[in-house]
Amino acid sequence: MNSVFLSPNFPPNFVSFATQLRASGAVVLGLGDDPYEDLSQELRSGLTEYYRVGNMHNYDELLRALGYFTHRYGKIGHIDSHNEYWLETEARLRSDFNIPGINMEDIYKIKRKSEMKGVFKQAGLNPARGRVCRDENELRGFINAVGYPICAKPDIGVGAAKTYKLCCDEDIDFYMQDKLPQDYIVEEFIDGQIVSFDGLVDGQGVPLFTSSLRYSKGVMEAVNDDSDIYYYTVREIEPALNAAGLATVKAFDVRGRFFHFEFFVKDDGAVVPLEVNIRPPGGLTLNMFNYMFDFDCFKLWSQMVVNGVSEKRDKRPYFCMYAGRKDHIPYALNHDQVLDKFGKLIVHHERLSSVFALAIGNYGYVMRHPKLEPLIEAAEEIQRRP
């Protein structure tokens, strides 16, 4: 199989996709705008060839690159980046080169939050009421219908940057002046815990593994308040959430891909769908999957892509915790003290790309334990301020 990776060096922990894919027998072709000499040695060893373009946003250059790869290696059988930013570019290239996977006919139902709502309803789920409001009159009309508070966020976008919670009329003026110049969807506020349903499905849409994340606070709150956040995987997923997650996999016809779905779980146990992301969860979450299951999810994925089969995992031996810290915040414990105090729990730690800093910090610690309580205590101590 000939596989093309867009921007294969970002984020750094995704390098293992290329190395494991090549180890599984694929021809791995990197396509990016960074100089080859800037790629890590690990990534270079995972690539059969790297094609550098001047600008990844210049589609003509990407067309020429895939044309070159096709001429040299034969038909391209797979293209990916595992990155939300390039989903539409991937889809366009798949359509133009007849590559299996998400194409331009599929892309907007998984990119536009407003389009997702219709698919959720087809799955028998009840998403929050919402609509795209392009001016103040439309916004006020929606507020009159559902009441305060409401949430506003880009209809196409990832993360919690430039998202808003409007609680009164005074918030409207700030929102209208500060928001990005693009379509925003506004939604009724749902009082519940945000949780995820994550995993990997094979080419027939059958889950190879599933997981769920729980957060110490909302990502939007962490970004807007510039505060710390920790999150963890659970060992058992509630039946209602599991059913809603699997229904969402089927409704969006997810095949041969990682996914990261977000839901609200209300106090009465009701599950309300929020949005879908047809890519892996960000940050160090893939590393967390590896430590939670005691496996290699990159290898699992590569075997599925190349051979069409892979081993399923049902048991989750550990809870796994991520705790992030921001460079500009003073903490009670310095890095060495954290390692000394919690070294038996910490299985991985590293500096993260600044792209993630506002949401999950500049530096992350991954911990695991069969019980949750020691992990929560450690995360709170790691983030404790003097």
VOPAGU-2260 file (C-alpha; in pm, 1 decimal, decimal comma):
REM VOPAGU-2260
SITE   aa  ch    i         X         Y         Z
SITE  MET   A    0       0,0       0,0       0,0
SITE  ASN   A    1     113,1     353,6     -82,3
SITE  SER   A    2      18,8     592,9     199,4
SITE  VAL   A    3      57,7     971,6     197,8
SITE  PHE   A    4      90,1    1167,3     522,9
SITE  LEU   A    5      18,5    1537,8     524,0
SITE  SER   A    6     235,5    1742,9     760,7
SITE  PRO   A    7     371,8    1421,6     917,7
SITE  ASN   A    8     586,3    1596,9    1180,5
SITE  PHE   A    9     297,2    1760,1    1371,4
SITE  PRO   A   10     222,3    1695,9    1646,4
SITE  PRO   A   11     549,7    1524,2    1740,9
SITE  ASN   A   12     387,9    1223,9    1912,0
SITE  PHE   A   13     209,1    1139,9    1583,8
SITE  VAL   A   14     543,0    1044,4    1426,1
SITE  SER   A   15     471,4     687,6    1538,4
SITE  PHE   A   16     194,9     665,0    1277,4
SITE  ALA   A   17     456,4     681,4    1001,6
SITE  THR   A   18     706,7     447,0    1165,5
SITE  GLN   A   19     445,6     183,0    1248,8
SITE  LEU   A   20     285,5     207,4     905,8
SITE  ARG   A   21     619,3     140,3     739,4
SITE  ALA   A   22     689,7    -144,1     982,6
SITE  SER   A   23     357,7    -297,7     871,9
SITE  GLY   A   24     476,4    -299,1     510,6
SITE  ALA   A   25     340,6      24,8     360,8
SITE  VAL   A   26     523,9     271,6     139,7
SITE  VAL   A   27     498,1     587,5     352,3
SITE  LEU   A   28     517,8     918,1     165,0
SITE  GLY   A   29     544,1    1241,2     361,2
SITE  LEU   A   30     407,9    1569,6     225,0
SITE  GLY   A   31     476,5    1896,1     406,8
SITE  ASP   A   32     626,2    2244,3     388,6
SITE  ASP   A   33     895,5    2201,2     654,8
SITE  PRO   A   34    1255,4    2138,6     541,2
SITE  TYR   A   35    1355,3    1773,4     540,5
SITE  GLU   A   36    1646,8    1846,7     771,7
SITE  ASP   A   37    1398,9    1975,7    1033,3
SITE  LEU   A   38    1227,5    1637,1    1056,3
SITE  SER   A   39    1324,2    1413,9    1346,6
SITE  GLN   A   40    1544,6    1115,5    1280,6
SITE  GLU   A   41    1260,3     889,9    1393,3
SITE  LEU   A   42    1027,9    1038,0    1131,6
SITE  ARG   A   43    1288,5    1018,2     856,3
SITE  SER   A   44    1329,4     648,0     929,1
SITE  GLY   A   45     953,3     601,3     891,4
SITE  LEU   A   46     923,7     775,9     554,8
SITE  THR   A   47    1000,0     613,3     222,4
SITE  GLU   A   48    1021,0     961,7      68,8
SITE  TYR   A   49     940,5    1318,7     167,1
SITE  TYR   A   50     809,0    1580,6     -77,1
SITE  ARG   A   51     842,2    1939,0      35,0
SITE  VAL   A   52     601,8    2202,0     -98,3
SITE  GLY   A   53     639,9    2576,0     -58,5
SITE  ASN   A   54     296,3    2621,2      99,5
SITE  MET   A   55      59,3    2351,7     224,4
SITE  HIS   A   56    -230,9    2586,8     153,8
SITE  ASN   A   57    -145,1    2597,7    -218,7
SITE  TYR   A   58    -362,4    2316,9    -353,4
SITE  ASP   A   59    -190,3    2312,7    -693,1
SITE  GLU   A   60     135,7    2222,5    -521,2
SITE  LEU   A   61     -35,8    1935,7    -338,7
SITE  LEU   A   62    -180,6    1810,4    -667,1
SITE  ARG   A   63     164,3    1807,2    -825,2
SITE  ALA   A   64     306,6    1625,9    -523,3
SITE  LEU   A   65      46,3    1348,1    -538,3
SITE  GLY   A   66      92,5    1330,4    -914,4
SITE  TYR   A   67     464,2    1276,1    -858,7
SITE  PHE   A   68     400,8    1009,0    -595,5
SITE  THR   A   69     153,6     831,1    -824,6
SITE  HIS   A   70     396,4     837,9   -1119,2
SITE  ARG   A   71     680,2     700,5    -906,6
SITE  TYR   A   72     504,5     450,2    -677,6
SITE  GLY   A   73     169,9     374,5    -839,8
SITE  LYS   A   74    -183,9     435,1    -714,2
SITE  ILE   A   75    -219,4     600,5    -374,0
SITE  GLY   A   76    -426,9     376,8    -147,3
SITE  HIS   A   77    -440,4     589,7     165,7
SITE  ILE   A   78    -398,9     952,2     273,3
SITE  ASP   A   79    -423,3    1102,2     620,5
SITE  SER   A   80    -288,6    1357,4     866,0
SITE  HIS   A   81    -491,6    1266,8    1178,3
SITE  ASN   A   82    -530,2    1642,3    1215,8
SITE  GLU   A   83    -856,1    1838,5    1215,7
SITE  TYR   A   84    -690,3    2125,8    1031,5
SITE  TRP   A   85    -626,1    1919,1     716,4
SITE  LEU   A   86    -949,8    1716,5     703,5
SITE  GLU   A   87   -1096,7    1912,9     415,0
SITE  THR   A   88    -767,9    1909,2     221,9
SITE  GLU   A   89    -748,7    1532,6     265,7
SITE  ALA   A   90   -1107,4    1495,0     144,5
SITE  ARG   A   91   -1038,7    1704,8    -165,1
SITE  LEU   A   92    -729,3    1502,0    -252,4
SITE  ARG   A   93    -918,9    1175,6    -200,8
SITE  SER   A   94   -1190,2    1295,0    -437,4
SITE  ASP   A   95    -941,2    1408,3    -702,6
SITE  PHE   A   96    -727,1    1092,2    -687,1
SITE  ASN   A   97   -1006,1     840,3    -615,2
SITE  ILE   A   98    -857,1     740,1    -280,3
SITE  PRO   A   99   -1081,8     550,4     -35,3
SITE  GLY   A  100   -1206,5     737,5     270,9
SITE  ILE   A  101   -1382,4    1063,1     356,7
SITE  ASN   A  102   -1427,7    1270,0      39,8
SITE  MET   A  103   -1584,7    1603,9     -49,7
SITE  GLU   A  104   -1935,6    1457,1     -43,1
SITE  ASP   A  105   -1888,8    1365,3     322,2
SITE  ILE   A  106   -1678,8    1646,6     462,0
SITE  TYR   A  107   -1930,5    1909,3     569,4
SITE  LYS   A  108   -2138,5    1681,9     789,7
SITE  ILE   A  109   -1824,2    1618,0     997,1
SITE  LYS   A  110   -1682,7    1972,7     977,3
SITE  ARG   A  111   -1986,4    2194,8    1034,2
SITE  LYS   A  112   -2137,0    2168,1    1379,6
SITE  SER   A  113   -2469,3    2285,2    1237,5
SITE  GLU   A  114   -2473,0    1991,8     992,5
SITE  MET   A  115   -2389,8    1741,6    1268,1
SITE  LYS   A  116   -2721,9    1805,1    1440,7
SITE  GLY   A  117   -2922,4    1646,6    1159,9
SITE  VAL   A  118   -2706,9    1333,3    1168,5
SITE  PHE   A  119   -2741,4    1310,9    1546,6
SITE  LYS   A  120   -3118,3    1314,7    1507,1
SITE  GLN   A  121   -3097,6    1036,8    1246,2
SITE  ALA   A  122   -2911,6     835,4    1510,8
SITE  GLY   A  123   -3203,5     879,1    1750,1
SITE  LEU   A  124   -3019,4    1131,2    1969,6
SITE  ASN   A  125   -3137,0    1473,2    2086,1
SITE  PRO   A  126   -2872,7    1744,0    2038,4
SITE  ALA   A  127   -2899,3    2087,0    2195,1
SITE  ARG   A  128   -3108,7    2337,5    2004,1
SITE  GLY   A  129   -2887,2    2560,2    1794,2
SITE  ARG   A  130   -2854,5    2753,9    1471,8
SITE  VAL   A  131   -2609,2    2961,3    1273,5
SITE  CYS   A  132   -2680,0    3327,9    1348,4
SITE  ARG   A  133   -2511,4    3571,7    1111,4
SITE  ASP   A  134   -2626,2    3900,0    1261,7
SITE  GLU   A  135   -2750,1    4045,3    1590,0
SITE  ASN   A  136   -3117,1    4021,3    1496,5
SITE  GLU   A  137   -3089,1    3647,4    1431,5
SITE  LEU   A  138   -2894,2    3605,6    1754,9
SITE  ARG   A  139   -3155,3    3788,2    1962,1
SITE  GLY   A  140   -3429,9    3587,9    1797,2
SITE  PHE   A  141   -3261,8    3265,1    1900,1
SITE  ILE   A  142   -3211,5    3390,4    2256,0
SITE  ASN   A  143   -3579,5    3486,0    2276,0
SITE  ALA   A  144   -3664,7    3129,0    2178,3
SITE  VAL   A  145   -3433,2    2938,2    2416,2
SITE  GLY   A  146   -3333,7    3192,4    2683,4
SITE  TYR   A  147   -3000,4    3261,4    2850,9
SITE  PRO   A  148   -2734,6    3135,2    2887,0
SITE  ILE   A  149   -2620,5    3029,2    2539,3
SITE  CYS   A  150   -2287,9    2918,0    2393,6
SITE  ALA   A  151   -2142,1    3053,1    2069,5
SITE  LYS   A  152   -1858,1    2893,0    1874,8
SITE  PRO   A  153   -1727,4    2878,8    1517,3
SITE  ASP   A  154   -1940,4    2649,3    1303,3
SITE  ILE   A  155   -1617,3    2510,1    1159,0
SITE  GLY   A  156   -1335,8    2497,3    1410,4
SITE  VAL   A  157   -1151,6    2291,1    1666,9
SITE  GLY   A  158   -1068,2    2366,9    2027,9
SITE  ALA   A  159   -1216,7    2630,7    2253,3
SITE  ALA   A  160   -1048,3    2945,2    2121,1
SITE  LYS   A  161   -1290,6    3226,8    2040,5
SITE  THR   A  162   -1585,7    3052,6    2202,1
SITE  TYR   A  163   -1828,6    3242,0    2423,5
SITE  LYS   A  164   -2088,0    3194,6    2692,4
SITE  LEU   A  165   -2352,7    3467,5    2676,7
SITE  CYS   A  166   -2548,1    3517,1    2997,3
SITE  CYS   A  167   -2718,1    3855,2    2946,8
SITE  ASP   A  168   -2784,1    4130,2    2691,9
SITE  GLU   A  169   -2460,5    4307,7    2787,9
SITE  ASP   A  170   -2259,6    4007,9    2662,3
SITE  ILE   A  171   -2398,8    4043,8    2310,5
SITE  ASP   A  172   -2209,9    4362,5    2221,7
SITE  PHE   A  173   -1873,9    4216,9    2326,3
SITE  TYR   A  174   -1941,2    3893,8    2140,7
SITE  MET   A  175   -2042,3    4068,1    1816,4
SITE  GLN   A  176   -1727,1    4282,3    1821,4
SITE  ASP   A  177   -1480,7    4017,1    1937,1
SITE  LYS   A  178   -1581,9    3702,2    1747,6
SITE  LEU   A  179   -1404,1    3579,8    1437,4
SITE  PRO   A  180   -1535,7    3697,3    1096,3
SITE  GLN   A  181   -1693,6    3361,8    1010,1
SITE  ASP   A  182   -2013,5    3165,1    1067,0
SITE  TYR   A  183   -2090,1    3099,2    1433,3
SITE  ILE   A  184   -2336,2    2849,1    1570,9
SITE  VAL   A  185   -2519,3    2943,1    1890,4
SITE  GLU   A  186   -2666,3    2674,4    2113,2
SITE  GLU   A  187   -2876,9    2650,6    2423,7
SITE  PHE   A  188   -2669,9    2589,8    2733,7
SITE  ILE   A  189   -2680,8    2231,0    2856,3
SITE  ASP   A  190   -2622,6    2180,3    3226,5
SITE  GLY   A  191   -2419,8    1862,5    3238,2
SITE  GLN   A  192   -2075,5    1706,3    3243,5
SITE  ILE   A  193   -1882,1    1708,3    2914,6
SITE  VAL   A  194   -1743,2    1362,5    2841,1
SITE  SER   A  195   -1594,8    1201,9    2533,1
SITE  PHE   A  196   -1641,1     874,5    2350,3
SITE  ASP   A  197   -1321,0     788,7    2166,0
SITE  GLY   A  198   -1173,4     497,2    1980,5
SITE  LEU   A  199   -1069,6     333,3    1657,3
SITE  VAL   A  200   -1290,5     146,4    1411,5
SITE  ASP   A  201   -1188,2     -92,3    1135,9
SITE  GLY   A  202   -1284,6     -69,2     770,5
SITE  GLN   A  203   -1632,3    -206,1     843,5
SITE  GLY   A  204   -1693,5      41,4    1125,5
SITE  VAL   A  205   -1643,8    -217,4    1402,8
SITE  PRO   A  206   -1467,6     -72,0    1709,5
SITE  LEU   A  207   -1120,3    -209,4    1780,6
SITE  PHE   A  208   -1119,5     -23,7    2111,2
SITE  THR   A  209   -1319,1     249,4    2283,4
SITE  SER   A  210   -1247,9     489,9    2565,8
SITE  SER   A  211   -1398,3     789,1    2742,6
SITE  LEU   A  212   -1240,8    1104,1    2887,4
SITE  ARG   A  213   -1353,2    1298,8    3194,9
SITE  TYR   A  214   -1236,8    1654,8    3259,4
SITE  SER   A  215   -1169,1    1854,5    3574,5
SITE  LYS   A  216   -1338,0    2149,4    3400,9
SITE  GLY   A  217   -1453,5    2251,5    3056,6
SITE  VAL   A  218   -1186,5    2319,4    2794,8
SITE  MET   A  219   -1360,9    2647,9    2712,8
SITE  GLU   A  220   -1330,0    2748,1    3078,9
SITE  ALA   A  221    -959,8    2656,1    3087,0
SITE  VAL   A  222    -895,5    2867,2    2776,6
SITE  ASN   A  223   -1108,5    3167,7    2868,4
SITE  ASP   A  224    -990,0    3175,8    3232,2
SITE  ASP   A  225    -630,5    3075,9    3148,8
SITE  SER   A  226    -649,8    2806,2    3415,3
SITE  ASP   A  227    -523,2    2448,8    3449,0
SITE  ILE   A  228    -705,9    2135,9    3343,8
SITE  TYR   A  229    -658,3    1765,9    3401,2
SITE  TYR   A  230    -847,1    1480,1    3240,8
SITE  TYR   A  231    -850,0    1103,3    3261,0
SITE  THR   A  232    -974,4     787,2    3093,7
SITE  VAL   A  233   -1226,9     567,1    3271,5
SITE  ARG   A  234   -1213,3     190,3    3300,1
SITE  GLU   A  235   -1588,1     138,8    3249,1
SITE  ILE   A  236   -1810,6     337,9    3011,9
SITE  GLU   A  237   -2170,7     392,6    3118,9
SITE  PRO   A  238   -2417,6     189,1    2907,0
SITE  ALA   A  239   -2611,7     499,4    2794,1
SITE  LEU   A  240   -2294,4     675,8    2678,7
SITE  ASN   A  241   -2164,5     360,4    2510,4
SITE  ALA   A  242   -2493,1     318,9    2322,8
SITE  ALA   A  243   -2494,2     684,8    2212,7
SITE  GLY   A  244   -2130,1     661,1    2102,4
SITE  LEU   A  245   -2185,4     348,1    1894,2
SITE  ALA   A  246   -2499,3     499,0    1739,1
SITE  THR   A  247   -2292,8     803,2    1641,6
SITE  VAL   A  248   -2023,6     584,6    1482,6
SITE  LYS   A  249   -2293,3     420,1    1270,5
SITE  ALA   A  250   -2480,6     739,9    1181,8
SITE  PHE   A  251   -2165,9     916,5    1060,6
SITE  ASP   A  252   -2048,0     595,9     887,9
SITE  VAL   A  253   -1703,1     611,1    1045,9
SITE  ARG   A  254   -1472,6     351,5     891,1
SITE  GLY   A  255   -1102,9     282,0     929,0
SITE  ARG   A  256   -1040,6     585,6    1147,6
SITE  PHE   A  257    -993,9     719,7    1496,5
SITE  PHE   A  258   -1279,9     926,4    1636,0
SITE  HIS   A  259   -1335,1    1170,2    1922,3
SITE  PHE   A  260   -1700,6    1245,4    2004,8
SITE  GLU   A  261   -1817,1    1485,7    2274,0
SITE  PHE   A  262   -2136,7    1451,6    2477,0
SITE  PHE   A  263   -2306,9    1609,5    2774,9
SITE  VAL   A  264   -2417,5    1370,7    3048,8
SITE  LYS   A  265   -2692,4    1533,1    3255,5
SITE  ASP   A  266   -2763,7    1472,4    3622,6
SITE  ASP   A  267   -3046,7    1235,1    3533,5
SITE  GLY   A  268   -2811,6    1026,0    3315,8
SITE  ALA   A  269   -2944,9    1156,7    2983,5
SITE  VAL   A  270   -2680,4    1178,2    2709,6
SITE  VAL   A  271   -2684,4    1483,0    2479,3
SITE  PRO   A  272   -2454,7    1484,0    2172,3
SITE  LEU   A  273   -2230,8    1787,1    2130,2
SITE  GLU   A  274   -2001,3    1733,7    1831,0
SITE  VAL   A  275   -1798,5    1477,9    1639,6
SITE  ASN   A  276   -1433,1    1482,4    1542,1
SITE  ILE   A  277   -1326,4    1215,6    1292,8
SITE  ARG   A  278    -966,3    1213,4    1406,8
SITE  PRO   A  279    -776,2    1113,1    1720,5
SITE  PRO   A  280    -816,3    1318,7    2037,3
SITE  GLY   A  281    -536,9    1573,7    2075,5
SITE  GLY   A  282    -250,7    1633,6    2312,5
SITE  LEU   A  283    -102,5    1318,1    2464,1
SITE  THR   A  284    -429,4    1123,3    2465,3
SITE  LEU   A  285    -301,8     859,0    2223,6
SITE  ASN   A  286     -13,5     798,7    2462,2
SITE  MET   A  287    -273,3     764,2    2738,7
SITE  PHE   A  288    -451,2     494,2    2537,8
SITE  ASN   A  289    -125,1     301,8    2513,5
SITE  TYR   A  290     -69,7     312,1    2888,2
SITE  MET   A  291    -433,9     244,0    2970,2
SITE  PHE   A  292    -452,3     -70,7    2755,2
SITE  ASP   A  293     -84,4    -172,6    2770,3
SITE  PHE   A  294     -66,9    -180,4    2391,1
SITE  ASP   A  295      47,6      31,6    2095,9
SITE  CYS   A  296    -247,1     207,3    1930,7
SITE  PHE   A  297     -21,9     328,4    1647,6
SITE  LYS   A  298      65,3     -32,6    1564,1
SITE  LEU   A  299    -299,2    -139,0    1600,8
SITE  TRP   A  300    -400,6     130,6    1353,0
SITE  SER   A  301    -123,8      54,3    1102,3
SITE  GLN   A  302    -207,1    -316,9    1094,4
SITE  MET   A  303    -571,0    -229,5    1034,5
SITE  VAL   A  304    -480,8       6,8     746,4
SITE  VAL   A  305    -236,2    -228,4     574,2
SITE  ASN   A  306    -383,4    -571,3     649,6
SITE  GLY   A  307    -748,5    -488,4     713,3
SITE  VAL   A  308    -748,3    -669,4    1047,7
SITE  SER   A  309    -622,1    -597,0    1393,7
SITE  GLU   A  310    -664,4    -723,9    1747,4
SITE  LYS   A  311    -962,0    -589,8    1944,1
SITE  ARG   A  312    -920,9    -468,3    2300,0
SITE  ASP   A  313   -1211,4    -471,8    2545,6
SITE  LYS   A  314   -1047,6    -465,6    2889,7
SITE  ARG   A  315    -907,1    -141,7    3031,1
SITE  PRO   A  316    -656,1    -239,6    3302,6
SITE  TYR   A  317    -580,4     115,5    3418,6
SITE  PHE   A  318    -718,4     461,3    3470,1
SITE  CYS   A  319    -489,7     705,3    3290,7
SITE  MET   A  320    -453,6    1072,2    3388,0
SITE  TYR   A  321    -317,8    1377,5    3207,0
SITE  ALA   A  322    -216,9    1682,7    3412,3
SITE  GLY   A  323     -89,0    1991,0    3230,7
SITE  ARG   A  324      97,0    2296,9    3354,1
SITE  LYS   A  325     150,3    2638,9    3197,1
SITE  ASP   A  326     488,2    2809,4    3186,2
SITE  HIS   A  327     369,0    3144,9    3320,1
SITE  ILE   A  328     189,9    3003,0    3625,2
SITE  PRO   A  329     386,7    2947,6    3948,2
SITE  TYR   A  330     330,6    2607,5    4110,1
SITE  ALA   A  331     400,3    2481,2    4459,4
SITE  LEU   A  332     611,5    2192,3    4326,7
SITE  ASN   A  333     881,9    2233,0    4064,9
SITE  HIS   A  334     936,3    1971,8    3794,3
SITE  ASP   A  335    1197,2    1772,2    3987,8
SITE  GLN   A  336     976,3    1766,0    4295,4
SITE  VAL   A  337     685,4    1639,2    4085,1
SITE  LEU   A  338     897,4    1353,1    3950,7
SITE  ASP   A  339    1031,0    1272,5    4296,5
SITE  LYS   A  340     688,3    1268,5    4461,1
SITE  PHE   A  341     484,2    1098,7    4186,8
SITE  GLY   A  342     747,9     904,9    3994,1
SITE  LYS   A  343     574,9     572,3    4062,6
SITE  LEU   A  344     258,8     700,6    3893,5
SITE  ILE   A  345     414,6     898,6    3606,3
SITE  VAL   A  346     466,1     689,6    3292,4
SITE  HIS   A  347     535,7     972,0    3048,7
SITE  HIS   A  348     603,9    1345,9    3050,6
SITE  GLU   A  349     707,4    1594,3    2784,3
SITE  ARG   A  350     691,9    1954,5    2665,2
SITE  LEU   A  351     402,4    2018,9    2428,3
SITE  SER   A  352     366,4    2235,7    2121,8
SITE  SER   A  353     265,1    2591,9    2205,4
SITE  VAL   A  354     -46,0    2535,5    1991,4
SITE  PHE   A  355    -195,1    2337,4    2282,7
SITE  ALA   A  356     -78,1    2566,8    2562,7
SITE  LEU   A  357    -395,5    2769,6    2624,6
SITE  ALA   A  358    -608,1    2458,7    2659,2
SITE  ILE   A  359    -392,1    2190,7    2819,4
SITE  GLY   A  360     -64,2    2359,6    2912,1
SITE  ASN   A  361     296,9    2378,8    2797,7
SITE  TYR   A  362     407,5    2065,3    2981,8
SITE  GLY   A  363     216,4    1743,8    3039,4
SITE  TYR   A  364     239,5    1452,2    3281,0
SITE  VAL   A  365      74,1    1117,6    3205,0
SITE  MET   A  366       3,3     887,2    3501,4
SITE  ARG   A  367    -173,1     554,7    3545,8
SITE  HIS   A  368    -306,4     339,2    3827,0
SITE  PRO   A  369    -576,9      72,5    3867,1
SITE  LYS   A  370    -762,8     313,0    4100,0
SITE  LEU   A  371    -871,9     667,8    4021,0
SITE  GLU   A  372    -826,8     836,2    4358,0
SITE  PRO   A  373    -442,2     839,0    4363,8
SITE  LEU   A  374    -440,2     996,3    4017,3
SITE  ILE   A  375    -677,9    1277,7    4110,4
SITE  GLU   A  376    -476,2    1351,8    4423,5
SITE  ALA   A  377    -155,6    1362,7    4219,9
SITE  ALA   A  378    -304,4    1584,2    3945,6
SITE  GLU   A  379    -434,9    1835,9    4197,8
SITE  GLU   A  380    -100,1    1846,3    4375,1
SITE  ILE   A  381      90,5    1886,9    4046,2
SITE  GLN   A  382    -129,6    2186,6    3959,8
SITE  ARG   A  383    -141,3    2331,8    4310,8
SITE  ARG   A  384     -29,3    2692,7    4335,8
SITE  PRO   A  385     160,1    2837,7    4636,3
